[in-house]
Amino acid sequence: MKVLFVCTANACRSQMAEAWARHLFPESWTAASAGLITHPIHARTRAIMAEAGVGMEGQVSKSIDTQDLDAFDLVVTLSEEAGRFLPALTDPARHRRCPVPDPMSARGDPEQIRTAYREGRDRIRALVAGLIDEHSI
């Protein structure tokens, strides 16, 4: 199984999903991430994943323009924008829309922002684990 996670900027949600997938997926599965546009991975994203014991070493922001979307068994969009603007796939059934609120949009004091990142991280972990359950024989 080869899965691509896509969000708007490939700076938070899709990067978390890629990291969770590398951590949780069976050894024969692969994961990648990309964005409609690219921004550097946010330091809070790396920190909140490290807090859960999941490293993001080697992960960098990538554009969907650099990906062969049809080479993936499943393309999961994690933002409304990515779901709307994802280029057409040869087989549209391989596109799964799973929008998650953007932790980078969180406002408030530092603890409220950390809470938003943790909620996003945990929601994305559950999504990745669900994909494993759904596609395992």
N, C-alpha and C positions, 0 to 999 in steps of 0.2 A: 504494500500500500504506500503510495506516494501522495503526500498532502501538502498543499500550499495554503498558508494563512495570509489574508490580505486585509489591510485596514487603510486608513487615509494616508498617513505619513510614514508608516513602518518605523515608528519611534517608541511605541508602547504596546498596544494590544496584540498586534500580530507578532511582535518580538517576544512577548510573554508566551503566546501560544506556541511559537517555535521552540522556545526553551522548555516549556512543559512537555511538548511532544518528544523532544530529544531525551528527556528525563523518563517519560512514561511509556512511550511507544515500544512495541516489541522490536527486537533487534533487526528484523528484516524490513521494518517500515522506515520511511524517511520523511523528513519535514523540512520545509523552507518557509520563508515569509517574504512579503513585499508590500509596497504601498503604491497608491495612485501617484503620490509624490514622495520625496524622501526628506527626512530630517534626521539628524543624529539621534541615536537612541538616548533617551532622557536618563540622566543619572539616577533619578528616583525609580525608574523602571528596573535598572540593574540592582539597586539597593533593595527594593522590595522583593525581588526574586531571590537575591542572596539571603534575605531574611528567612525564606522558605527552604533554603538549602539547595537552590537551583542556580547553577552558574550560567552565564551567557557569553563565555569566552568564545571568541571568533565570530560572534554575530555582529553584522553591520547592516545599516539601512540599505535596502535595495528597491529599485523601481519595478513595477510589473512589466515595464518595457523590456527588462532584461530576462524575463522568464518566458519559457514556452508553456503557456497555460494548458495546452492540450497534452502535455507530457505528464500531467498530474491526474491521479485517479479521482481526487477530490479537491475542490477549491472552496475554501471556507472564508466568507467575507465577514469581518468583525465590526464593520461600521456601516451605517446606512449609505454613506457616500460610496464606499467600495462596492456595496451591493448594487447600487444604481449605475455606476460608471465602469464596472468590470467589462472588459471587452468580451464579445460573444465567444462562447466556447463551442467547439464542434458538437459536443453533447451537453446541452444545458442541464441535464439531470445531474451532472457532476458538480454543479454549483450549489452550495449550501449557504443560506443567509442566516447568520447568528450574531446580530448586532449586540454589542456590549457597550454600555456607557463609557465614554472616554475619561480615564482617570486624569489625563492632562488638562481636562476642562474643570476639574475640581477647584473650588474656591473656599476660602476660610482660613482658619489658623493652621499651623503645621500639622497638628494632630488630625484635624478634619481631612486634610489633603492625604496624609498617610493612610487614613481609614478608607478613602476612596480608592487609592492604589491597591490596598489589601483586598477590598471587595472585588475589584476588577481582576486581580490575580487569582483569587479563589474561584470566581465565576468562570474564568478561562480554564483553570485546572479541571473543573467539573465538565466543561465542554469537551476538552481533550480526552478525558477519561471516558466520556460518553461515546466518543468516536471509536475508541478501542472496543468497548462493549458491543457497539453496533456492528462493527466490521470484523470481529473475531469469529472464527469458526468454532 
